[in-house]
Amino acid sequence: MYVDHLQLVDFRNYEHVELPLTPGVTIFVGQNGQGKTNLVEAVDYLATLGSHRVASDTPLVRAGAEQAIIRGRVRAGSEDERAVIIELEINPGRANRAQLNRSPVPRPREILGLVRTVLFAPDDLAIVKGDPAGRRRFLDDLVVTRWPRMAGVRGEYDRVLRQRNTLLKSLAGQRRSRSKQRDDPYAESTLEVWDDQLAKVGADLLRARLDTLAALMPHTTTAYAEIAPANNQTRAEYRTSLPGLSEITAPPSREELADRIRTALTEARTDELTRGVSLVGPHRDDVALSLGELPAKGYASHGESWSYALALKIGAFHLLRADGIEPILILDDVFAELDTVRRERLATSIVSAEQLLVTAAVGADVPETLAGTTWYVTAGSVSETTT
């Protein structure tokens, strides 16, 4: 899978740019703030419908413009195969729109799976050193990349959780109010309905996470050993809000997980009604990452943390390949943080990617092993020569 043509209109600092791309290695060289990351961000947006840098779409639209357009031509294999043209229209404050081969689709989410990417950027250091939310997001993004239908499950879980939290907050307020002497039986029965929905969709998401983490870590261990020559034993433990789950050797079925969530919700009912928030479910979980015998967070050095985060992304790349998916691999400003040995080891492990997009402030930071097409980026202008 690769993108062979990228067009941007009013995206970030690009008023208009058209860029032919090829399989193999493409390197974007430019100083910070010139727009090289914006190009790979656009390719990743085609795959994920989101930015790895910002939570809102507003910064993606060039200052003074009302909307941005990303258009990519995607091929699943050889140049002889029919290309698919994907167009995304980004409309801050309004619904985004998508077209497939020039025809509108009802919802942008329907194009998920046509492009698959694995992107590593400096902010991904937070997977190792940051809060649990970053690790959950990394795992959920990989789940959706493996099984695009899970985007709907993920969205439904967020919707149910919001509705349930709103109800819990209301019930907690009633309990604190002196004017209310009794609980509202209708609201209590409504809460049971939300409990059941949270259990069902949460079990689907949790099972996908458990399966994905178990499949990911062998690839991550190999990737870390290829990058780092010493102290390279990586482990991960999924820590859930469900009592007793960590003692189970094989992942439970979705039905069993749903039952466990329902039971845990019942047991937490009093605390939830007091605090007005959902205390049980995948939104409370974490992944404990270890390096050697110690937790990576708080004990690993900056270089080890960087290598670990990178190994998780390279592991994800190889997991998708094992699934029969050939993702586009994107490395954004990676090599400047690595010493010469780790640069070469990393380059050797990824050079076989069908399409590899690399950004660098200094072209010499990219190992010669990754020789390919080089584009120079200056103030939103892209050319094959320096300016």
Buried (B, 14 or more C-beta within 10 A) or exposed (E): BBBBBBBBBBBBBBEEBEBEBEBBBBBBBBEEEBBBBBBBBBBBBBBBBBBBBEEEBEEBBBEEEEBBBBBBBBBBEEEEEEBBBBBBBBEBEEEBBBBBEEEEBEEBBEBBBBBBBBBBBBEBBBBBBBEBEBBBEBBBBBBBBBBBEBBBBBEBBEEBBEBBBEBBEBBBEBBEEEEEEEEBEEEEEBBEEBBBBBBBBBBBBBBBBBBBBEBBBBBBBBBBBBBBEEBBEBBBEBBBBBEEBEEEEEBBEBEBBBBBBBBBBEEBBEEBBEEBBBBBBBBBBBBBBBBBEEBBBEEBEEEBBBBBBBBBBBBBBBBBBEBEBBBBBBBBBBBEBBEEEBBBBBBEBBBEBBBBBBBBBEBEBBBEBBEBEBBBBBEBBBEEEEE
